[in-house]
């Protein structure tokens, strides 16, 4: 397996894409993961430039916009990054897209899965990578991935620069919105998924009494905002994004930790919290607080654990919550540096700050079911 990554801050979308394609062309990639900031506007030219720079037919492309992007030695607010992988034909890559994910997340996800299965002709993928529009209720996508897909699914939700306005998904030669895009891989390729979500639970557990979609209204007989104030001892503020989250408590599945982060612009007046993914009525939740030092230490610990892998990593993809970027500020570079320091000879790395993360957690037998997360760091290693 060969892999290479590249990044650019060229403002013109076609020229930026062409520069990335040229940088990856010598690798002769079978698949390219492309991540960009939203500053290119609606960016079909970014994909056109990428394909022209690659000058190679049949390359599978998947990716999306984020709140900036990551590459081997940098984390940037503006620009684009790409990772190309060539297995010499030992792995096969298949792409499927389904639109309408905002109105009906479950249906769109099922249609994308069905299209992927049809494209793979009955071959079971060893892993599925997912990119989705953040306007969809991610918890409803989770129900399909969690209960109906029995292979690991990893990826994230496209983002913008915290305006919560629009995002872009990349699918081969198309730029799409309001969609879910799936990449299935089969063949001789090894993968490893690690997830970091080192937030500390505080206060009592409460029961969700009133919720509508991604809007959380009442917990334990009081407003959702008052519940957080009661358990933390202070009012929840807009500036607490990235610090305060809720974890869903399920005693029957203690190994499935799922965090839900607060969306900017939630309604304090009505006591309602806007979340990136819904929490159903009757579920139990607990407030969690993030600490920058703990988040950074966990990422370095995850990088050190790669020494125990039974294969040699050739590439890495990082999907990290934009709330972590909000909290860490300039220290966000550690999300990339931890891994690049661990592989001083060079490991191609790309990624993006997301509005939600997808991936299973580790357990004694391998992985849990596929879950939706917030305030989480997802690391996919390929070799």
N, C-alpha and C positions, 0 to 999 in steps of 0.2 A: 504494500500500500504506500502510495505517495500522497502528500497533502501540502498545501501552501495557503497562506493567508496574506491579505493585502488590505490597506486602508487608504483613504484619500479625503482631503478636505476641499477639493476643487468644487467651486460653487455651481458650475454649469452641470446639469445632470447627465447629458450625453458624454461630455468629456470625463466626468467622474466615473461613469460606468465603463467607458473605454479604457481608462487607466487601470481599473480593477481587472478587467478582462485580459489586458496585455500582461499584467503581472502574474496572472494565473495560467496563461496559455501554455507555458512550457511544461506544466504539470499534466496537461491533457485531461482535465477533470471529467469524470462521469456525472458528478453532481456538484452544484455550487449553492452554498448557503449565503444569502445576501441580506444585510441589515443596514439601515440608513436612518438618519434623522429625517424629520418631516420638512426640512427647509428647502427641498427641491420642488415643492409644490406637487401637483399631480404628476408623478414621474415616469411615464412610459419611456421617456428618453433615457432614463437610467438603465433600464433593461435593454433597450436597443444598443446603447453603448457597450454594455457588458458583453452581449452576444457578438457584436462586431469585433471587440477586442479579443475575445476567445477564439474567434474564427474557427469554430468547430461545431459540427452538426450533432444534434441529439443530446446536448447537455441538459440535464434536469436542474431546474432552478427553483428554490423555495426560500422564502424569507419575509421580511416585513419592516415597517418603520418602527422606531423606538424612541425613547427619550434620550437620543444620542445613540452611540454604538461603541463596542469594544473591539480591540484587535490586540495582537500579541503583547505589545508594549505600551498600549495607551487606552485611555477611556476619554471619549470626546463628546461634546454636545452637538457638534455640527460635522456632517460628513457621512461616509459610508464605509463599510468593511465587508469583505467577502472571504469565504473559505472554499477551496476547491479540493475534492478528494478523487483519487484514481485508484481503483483496486485491480486494474488489469483484467477486468471482466469477471473477477471472482465474486463480486456482489452485483445485484441488480436493484435499480431504484425506480419506484413507480409513484406517480403523482395523481391526486384526485382533488377536485374542488367542488364545493356546493355553496350556492348563494342563499340569501334569505335567513342568515343566522340570527339577525337581530329580532325579527318577528317570531321565529320559531326555532330556538337553539337546538332542541332535541331532534327535530325533523331534519334540519340542515346537517347536523352531525351524522345522523344515520344515513342520509343520502351520500355524504362524503365517504363514509365507511363502505357502503355498498359499491360505490364507484371504484374505490381502491381495490376491493376484493375482486371486482370484475376485471380491472386492469391487470391484476396479478394472476389471473387465470387459475385460481384455486390454490396457489402457493401461499403458505402462511408467512407473514412477515416476522422477522425476529424483533423488530422495533418499528414504531410509528412515530414520526416527528410531526407536530401540529403547530400551525400558525392560525390565529383567529382574530376577528375584529373585536375590539374591546367594547363596542356598544352592546354586544350580546350579554345576557345574564350568564356569567361563566359557570355558576353553580348548576345550571340546567344542562350545559355541555358536559359538566362533570358526571352527571347521573348516567349518561350514555357511556362515557369512557370508563367509569367505575364499575358499572353493573353489566355491561354488554361486551366489553373488549377484554380478552384474556391474554394479550401481549402488552409489554410496556409501551406506554405512550408518554412522550416527553415534548416540551415546547413551551409556548407562551402566547400571550395576547399582545397584539400590536399596540403601539402607543404613539402619542405625540409629545410636544414639549409642555405637558401638564396643563394645556388649555382644554383638554377633554373634548376636542372638536372633531378631528378626523384622523384616520390612519390609513396605511396602505399595506396590501399583501402582495407578494410576488409569487407568481405561479408560471414557471417556464417563461414564455414571452409576454405574459399578461400582467398588468397591474389591476388588482380587483379590490373592492370594498364589500362590506356586509357579507362576508363569506368565511368559511373555514376551509383551510388547505391542509391536506395530509400527504406525507411522504412515507411510503413503506419501503423497507430494505429487506432483502433476502439474500442468502449466500454466505460466503466465508468472510464475515465481518464480526468483530467483537465489539461490544459496547458495555459501558458501565455508567450507572446513574447514581449521583450523590446529591443529597438535598440538605441545605443548611437553613434552619429556622430557629435560631437560639434567642427566643424571646422568653421573658420571665412572666409566669402567671401570677397575678396578684388578686387578693380579695376573694369574695364568695362566688360560687357558681349560681347563675340565674337562669330562669326559664323564659324563652321567647314567647310572648303572649300575643303580639300583633306584629305582622310583617307583610309587606306587599312587594313582591319582586326583590329588588336590591335595596329597598327602603325598610329599615328596621325601626319600628315605632315604640313598642313597649316591652320591657323586661321586668319580671318580678313585681308587677303592679305599678311601675313608674315608667317614665319615658326612657328611651334608650340613652339619651344624653345624661339624664339624671342618674341612671344606673352606673355609668362610667364615673361620674363625679362621686357617687357614693362609695365605690370600691377603690378609687385612687386618692380620694380626699381633696380633689380639686376639679374645677370645671374643665370640660374638654374644649379645646380651642382649635381653630383652623390650623394653627401652627403645630399642632400635635400630630399631624400627618407624618407617618413614618415612625412615630414613637408609640402611639396607642393603637392596639388592634384587639380583635376578639378571637379567641380560639373556641372551636366547637368541641364540646366535651361529650364523648360517647364511651361510657364505661364498658360496653361490649366490644369496642374496638380501640383499646387504649393506644395501640401502636399507630393509629391513623391521625396524627396531629394536623389540623387544617386551620390556617389563619385567615381572617377576613379583615382587610384594612379599610380605613375611612377614606371616602372619595372627597377631594377638595370641593367646597361649596355646599356641604351638607346643611340642612336647615336646623339651626340652633333654636330658632323661635318656636318651632313646633315640637322640639325635643326629638326630632327624627335624625337618624344616622343614615347617610347614603354609603353603601358598601360596594366593593367591586364584584361581589358575588352574593346572592341571596342566602339567607338562613331561614329555614322553615319554622313555622309556629310549632311549639312543643319541643324544639331542640334546646339543649343547655349550652350556655356560653360562659366564658370567664375572660376578664380583661387581661391583656398581655402588654408588657412594656419592653421596648427595645433599648439596648445599650450599645453605643458604637463600639466600645472596646470588645464586648462579647461577640458582636457580629464579625469583626475583623479577625479575632482569635479563632473563631470557628472555621472561617474560610482557609486560614493557614493550616489548621488541623486537617481539613479535608484534602488539601494539597499533599500533605505528608502521607496520608493514607493511600495515595496512589502507588506507593512503593510496594504495597502488598498485592497489586493486581496480578492476574495470571496471564496478562498479555501486555505488549508494549504500546502505549498510547501514541497515535500518530497525529491526532487532531482533537480539539476540544471546542465545545459550544457552551457558552454561559448565558443563561436566562435569569436575570436578577431583577427583583422588584424595583420599580422607580421610587417607591417609598424609602428603600434603603439608600438610594442616591440622594433623596431629599434629606435624610438624616445624616449621612456620612459626609456630604459636601465634597471637599477636595480629597478626602480620604477614600472616595469611591475607587480610586486607582488600585487599592488593595484587592478588589474583587478580581482583577486581572493579574496583578503583581504576584500574588500568592502562588499562582500556578506557573507563571513564567520564571519565577525564582526557583521553583522545584525542578524545572527542566531548563537549565542554563544553556544546554546545547541547542535549544530551540524547539518549541512546540507550537504549531500553528493554532491560534486561538481567535475566535470571533464570538460576538454576543451582543446583547442589547438590554437596556433597562426597560422592563415590561410593565403592563397594567394587569398582570396576573400570570401565574406560572402553573404548568402542568407537569406532573411526574409522580411516580410511586415512591414510597419511602422504603428504606431497607428494613427487613425483619429477619428472623432466624432461618427462614426457608428461601430467602431471596428478596422479593419485593412484595409490598402490599398491593391493594387495588390502585388503579390510576386515580389521582386526586388533584383538585384545584387548590392552589395556595396563593397567599399574599405575603409580603415582607419576607420572601424566601429566595434563596440562592440555589439555582439548579445547575448542576455540572454534568454534562454529557461528554464522556470520553469515547473515542472511536479508534480502533486499531485492528 
